[in-house]
Amino acid sequence: MKIALTGGIGCGKSTALTAFRNHHFTTLSADALGHEILSGSAAVDFVVKRFGKDCAPAGVIDRARLAKIVFSDPRAREDLEAFMHPRIENAWRERAQAAESRGENCVVEIPLLFEKQLEGAFDCTLCLACSEAVQLERLEKRGLPREQARSRMAAQLPLEEKIRRADYCLFNDGSPEFLEAQIQFFITEFLN
């Protein structure tokens, strides 16, 4: 089975991905793949050309500086996404195909699953959700100021719409144990 995992920023997608990995699923993260791509020379060249040398001092992309630009300028975000998203999609498709050929179940975490209309590539979609207050609290604990957190949340499809479009939804306002129990239930119900 190939499962897409999506949800809002700060909803706990990484925690859920770890839980699936602990249940012997092959797991892929679009964000992690994006970080890999951003460390490559093609990305550095693109960022310097589009956003300036200050965004890649000494040939290494300053992700915090780049994020500040793209989350305050919709056109800049579109340009970065146009460069990154096809490369990220190619990477997870190749790796998911390899897992499938080995007979492994695979979960691919894609925050912009519905925004990029990728749900058709999966056997099912799973949305991780929590309240806005919990999202903001988690993002602030990561060191993201509230204004920037709200800006990043606003850059995505509203969480309510992701919930509506997903085949299944898990709510992550509670303890890690509660999330684990939901994942175990999902695996038992979905894979049997």
N, C-alpha and C positions, 0 to 999 in steps of 0.2 A: 504494500500500500504506500502511496505517496500522499502525504498530508501537508497542507499549507497552514502555517501558524501565523496569525496576524494579530493586530490589536494596536491600541494607542501607545504612545511613548510613556514609559513609566508604569505600564500595566503588568510587567513581570514576564515578558516574553522570554528573556534570557533564562530566568529561573525555570520556566516551563520547559524550555529546550533542554536544560540540564536534566530535568526529571525524565524526559523522554530518552535521553542518552543513557540514563541509569536503568531504563527498561529495555536496553539493547536495541534502540532505534539508531539508525544513521541520522545524524542531525547536521543541518547546514544553516548558517546564518548569513542572510544578505548583508547585514551590517559588517560582519567579520570579513566577508568577501570584498566588501567595499574598502575596508581598511587595507587589505592585501593589494587591491588595485591602486589605491592612493599612494602606496609606497613604491610603485613602479615608475620608471622613467617617462613613459607616455603620459601618465597623469601629471607628473611634475611639469613636463613641457606644456601641457594643456593649461594647468593652473597658472603658470607664469605668464603665458600668452594672454589668457583671459582676465586674470585677476591681479597680475603684477608680481614682481619679484619679492615683495614683502610677504606674500603668502607662501613662499617656498625658499626661505633663507637657507643658504648652503645646500640647496638641492633637496631639502626635506620639507614636505608640506606642513605648514603650521595649521593643523586642523581647527584649532580654536579660532584663529583669525579668519579662516575660510568660512567656518560656520557662522560667525558674526555677520559676515557679508551676505551669505546666501539666505540666512533667515530674516534679513531686513530688506532684501531686494528680490521680489518675485522673479524678475528677468534673470538675475544672476543664478537663482536656484534652478530655473528652467535650463539654463545653459549647462550648469554642472550635472544636472540629472540627465540631460541629453548625452553627455559624455559617459557618465557612470553606469546608468541603468542597463544599456545593452550589454556591457561587459559583465556586470553582475549577473544578469539573467543567463548569459552564455555559461558562466562558471557554475551556477547552481544546477542548470539543466544537465551539463556534462557530468557533474558529480552525482546527481540524483539518478541519472541513467546508469552510471557505474554501480551504484548501490542496488538498483532494481535488477541489473543483470546478475548480481551476486545473490539475489533472492532476499534482500534485506528490506525491511520497512524503513521508510524515510520520512522525516519531518523537516520541512524547509521553512525557516522563519523569514517572512517577508513583510515588513511594516507597511509597504505601499502596495500590497497585493491587489486590492480592489481599484485603487487609483490607477494602476498600470494594467488593469484588466487581465490578470494572470491566473485567475481562479480556475479557468478551463484546463490548465496543465496538471491538475491534481484530482485525486479520487475524492477528497473532501477538504473543506476549509474549516478551520477552528479559530475562533476569535477569543483572545484573552482580554478581559475588561475589568475595570475597577472604577470607583467613583472619581470625579474630578479632584476632590479634596485629597484623596490618597495619591493620585497621580502627581499633583503639585508637591505634596510632602516628600514623595520619593525623589522627585527631580531636585528639590532643594537640598536633600541629603547628599545628592551626587555633586552638589556645588553649583547647580544651575540657578541663577537668580530667577525669581518668580516671573518677571517680565519676559525673560528669554524662554522660560518654560512655557508660558502661555503662547508665545510666538511660535514655538515648535509644535505645540499642540494644534494651533490654528492652521499650520501648514499641511496638516493631514486631513483626510476625510473625517468628518465627525464620528466619534466612537459609536454613537447610536446607529449610524448608517452601516458601519462595519458589522455590528452585532446583527442587524437586520439581514445583511447579505450572507453572513456565514452559515454554514450547515450546522455548526455546533458552537456553543459559547461557554467558556469557563469564567467564573467571577473570582477575582483575586483581591478582595478587600480584607480577607481574613489572614489566618496564619499560613506559613509554608506547608504545614501538615494538611490543612484543608485543601490547598491547591493540589498537593500530592494525591489526596483521596479522590479528587475530581478527575485527575489524570488517570489514575488506576481504573476508575469506573469507565471513563471514556475508552480506554484501551480494551477492557473486558467486553464492553458493549459493541464497540466498533469492529473489533477484529474477530469477533465470534459470530 
